[in-house]
Amino acid sequence: MDFTAKQIAEFIQGTVEGDENATVYTFAKIEEGKPGAISFLSNPKYTHYLYDTQSSIVLIDRTLKLGKETRATLIRVENAYEAVAKLLTLYEASKPKKKGIDTLAYIAPTAQIEEDCYIAAFAYIGENVHIGKGTQVYPHTSVYDNASVGENCTLYSNVSVYHDCKIGNHVILHSGCVIGADGFGFAPSENGYDKIPQIGIVTIEDNVEIGANTCVDRSTMGSTYVRQGVKLDNLVQIAHNVEVGENTVMSAQVGVAGSTKIGQWCMFGGQVGIAGHAVIGDRVMSGAQAGIAGSLRKGHITVQGSPAIEAKNFARSSVVYKNLPEMYSDVNRMKKEIEELKEILNKKK
């Protein structure tokens, strides 16, 4: 379906510069633009592509000053990145959704599947499972007994939702994601380690997206919680009895140990590790590979390093760390000089 610059500008409250009848039917990166595509520019280091791109339309910020004329029609908006996100959402929503239950899927007799669902071949839906309206379950995905999945969810291939777990509305679970595997609970004994039964569940609230091969473990008792609006990247580990607060985001390979409580609107870079039984306040920002060894209850802080400290202190410490070899040599030289001075002074006594 083609859209004109005028139609797009009206939808995102933008201003057209150039041909308002220019049409597009697809998206492209600005450096890989082609006729009929719409691109966007939000990072200043890509500005030079604006003048040579073959894209028909480019979204730019209102504040951007042009160095020369462009071939493409421009649409100026308050924030180009946010504007293209709106367009991509509209584009995705316009795609037809699959519906129906494949004859090769297994649906337990007591399961309840609401209207407009899609259950693909080789999907498994267990006893007393409830699948909400408009939800899509792709091949080789399993939803075990007594679990529930809300409306308009997408469970891609090879997802496992263990027994009794609860998935809210508008949730996306990417391939290989496991919800509700046993928490890592073992008691040392004379013969090794005795398994502690994990009798709790996992609760995933609305508008959550969980990446490929990410695991959210069931609680020992009660529930592990992933609150509304949380976004977890691929290869994230959420341990038993953890609570991840609303609208918190985690990049790949973040690990959260058991019984930790994380506040709202936190951001964790790749490979951040968080110790167990910690309390992390709201709006904690953590740089990649940080090791958070204890609680940060007050929140509203940016940390980095391992053990994690405030980012400004980490930056200053990094400067010192880089100079440690020279400082070590200087200290040894000074020690030698001090010993020599002591010998001289002792001889004079």
N, C-alpha and C positions, 0 to 999 in steps of 0.2 A: 504494500500500500504506500502510495506517495503522499508526502506532506509538503506544503509550501512553507517558505520562511515566515510568511505572515501568520499562518496557522500555528506554527511552532512558537513564534513570539507572543502570540495571544495566550497560549497555554502557560508559558513560563514568565509572563509579564516582562518581556524583553522589548528592545528597540531595534528595528531592522536598519542596517546600513548597506545599501546595495539593492539588488533585485528582490523585491518582496515576493515575487512569483517563482523564485528559484525552488526547485523541488528536490527532495531526497527520499531515499527508500531504505537506507542502511546506515550503520555507524562505522567509523574508522578512526584510528589514531591519527593525530594531525600529521605525523611524519610519514604515514602510510596512506594518506588521503587519496581518494579517487572520485571521479564524477558521480554524482548521485548519493554521496555520503555526507553525513554531518559529523564534525569533529568538535573538540573543545580545547581551549587553552587556559590552564590555571597555574602552571608552573613557569615562572619567568625564563628559565633556562631553555625552554622550547619555543620562545618567541620568534626566533629566526625562521622556524618552519611555517609561520603564519603567512609569509610573503610568497612562498613557493608551493604550498600545499595544493593538491588537485581536488580536495574536497569542495563540494558546492556551497556548504554553509559551515561556518565556524562560530561557536559560542565563545565570547570573551567577556571579561569583567568590564563594567562601566568605566572604571578608572584607568584602563590600559591606554597608553598613548602610543599611537602608531608612528613608526619611523618612515613609512612610505605606503603607497597604495597597495591594496590586496586584490587578487583576482576573485577570491571567494566572497560571497555575501556574508556579512557579519551580523550577529545578533548580540547586542550588549545586554548583560544581566548583572544583578548585584553580585552573584557568585556563580561562576561558570561550572565549577565542580558540582555544586548542589543542583544546578539546572539540568546538567546532563544526567544526574542520578534520577531526577524526576522523569526525564524522557525515557531512560532505560527501563524504569518501572512501568511506565505506560506501554512501552514496546513489549515487555515480557507479559504483561496482563492481556495484551491483545492476541497472544498466541492461543490457539484452541487447546483446551485441556482434554486429556484422555479420560474416557468414562467406560464403565462396564467391568464385569468380573470375568476374567479368562477362565475357560473350562479346565485349565491345568493348574489353577490355584486351589489350595486346600482351605476351606472355610468350615470351621467346627459348627456343628448344628446349633449350638447355643450362642454363637457369635451374632452380633447385631451390626449390620453394615447399612449406614444411612444412604440417602439418595445422592446421585451424581459422583459416587466414588469410582476410583479405578483400582482394581486389584489385579496385578499382572500375573503371568504364568509363573508357577513355582513359588509364589508367595505363600506363607503359612500364617493363618489367623486362628489362634487357639480358642479354647472354651471360654465363654462369657466375656469375650473381648468386645469392646464397643469402638467402632470406627465412625468418626463424625462426618457430616455432610461435606462433599467435595474433596475429600482427602485422597491422595494418590499413594499407592503402595507398589513399589517396583519389584522386579524379579528377585527371588532368593532372599527376600526380607521376611523376618519372622517377628510376629507379635504374639507373645506367649499368654497363657491363661490369665484371665482377670485383669489384663492391662486395658487401658483406655487411651484412645488417640482422638484429639479434638477435630474441629472443622478446618477445612482448607489447609491441611498439613501435606507435606511432601516427604516421604520416606524412600530414599533412593535405594539402589540395589545393595544387598548384603548388610542391611541394617538389622540389628537385633534389639528388640525391646523386651526385656525380661518380664516375668510374671508380676502382676499387681502394680506395675509402674504407671504413672499418669502423665500423659502428654497433653499440653494445652492446645489452643487454637493458633493457626497460622505459624506452625513450627516447621522448620526444615532440618532434616537429619540427613547428612551426606553419607555416601557409601562407606561401609565398614564401621560406622558409628555403633557403639555398644552402650545401651542405657540399662543400668540395673544389674551388671555383673557383681559378684560378691566383693565387698570391701576386703582389704588386706588385713584380716584379723586372725592372729594366731597367738596362742599362749605357750610359752616355753614349758617343757616337761622333761622328765628324765629320758624319755625316748625320742625327743625331738620337739616338734611343735604340734600342739593340738588345735585344730580348726575351731574358731569361734563362729557359730552360725550367724549369718547376716539375715535377720528376719525383717528388716525394714524395706523401704521402697525408694524410688527416685521420683521426684515431682518436677516436671519441666513446665513452666508457666508459658503464657502467650507470647508470640512474636519472638521466639528464640530461634537462633540458627546455630547448628553444631556441625563442625567440619568433619572431613573424612578421617576415619580411624581414631576418632576421639572417644574417650571412655568416661562415663559418669557412673561411679560405683554406688550400689544401694547401701543404705545405712545399716548399722548394726541393729538399731531400733529406731523407730520414727521414720524420718525421711531425709535424704539428701535433696537440697533445693537448688534449682537453677531458676532464678527469678525472671520476671517479665523483661523482655528486650535484650537479654544477654546474647552476645555473639562470641562463640568459641571457634578458634581456627582449627586446622588439622592437627592431629597428634597432641592433643591436650589431655591431661589426666586430672580428673576431679575425684578425690578420694571420698571414702564413706563419711557421712554426717557433715559434709561441707555445705555451706550456704553461700551462693554467689549472688550478690545483690543486683538490683535492677540496673539494666543498661551498662553493665560492666563488660569490657571486651578483653580478650586474651589472644595473643599471637601464638604461633606454632610452638609446640614443645614446652608450654607452661605446665608446671606440675604443682598441684595444691594438695598438701598432706591432710590427713583426717581431722575432722572436727573444727576446721578453720572457718571463721565467719568473715566474709568479704562484703564491704559496703557497696553503695550505689555509685555508678558513673566512674568506676576505677578503670585504669588502662594498664595492661601488663605486656611488655615487649617479649620477643621470642626468648625461650629457654629460662624464663624467670622461675625460680623455685621458692615456694612458700612453706615454711615449717608448719607442723601440726599444732592444733589448739591455739592458733594465733587469732587475734581480732584486728582486722584491717578496716579502718574508717572509710568514709565516703571520699571519692575523688582523690584516691592515691594513684599516682602515676609512677610506673617503674620501668627503668630502662632495661634493654635486653641483657640477659644473663645475670640479672641481679639475684642475690640470695637473701631473701627476707627471713631472718632467723627468729623473729618475735613479733609482737603486736605493734601496730601503728594506729592506735585507737583514735587519735584526734583527726586523722585524715588530712585532706587538702595539702598534700606534700608530694614532692617528686624525689624519688630515691634511685640510687644506682650503685653498682658494685656488689661485692660479696666479701664480708657481710654488708648488706645494703646500708648506705648512709645518704644524707641529703645530697642532691645532685651537685650543688655548688661546692660542697666540701670534697665530693668525689673528684670534681674537675681539678681542684687545687692539689689534692693528693696525687692525682695522676701525673701532674707536672713533677712533683717531688720523686715519684716512683721511677720515672724515666731517667732521672739524674742520679739514682742510687749508686751505680757503679763508680761514677766520678766522686760522689760524696764518700763512698767507702774508701777510695784511694786517698782522698784528702784526710779522712779521719786517721788512717794508718800512718800517713806522713806526719800529721800533727802529734800522734802518740810517740812516734820515733823522736821527733824534735823535743818533746817534753822530757823524755827519758834522758836525752843528751844534755838538756839544760840542768836536770836534776844531778847528773854526774858532775857537771862543772861546778854547781853550787856546793855539792858535798866536798869536793876537793878544796874549795876555798875556806871551808870551816876549820 
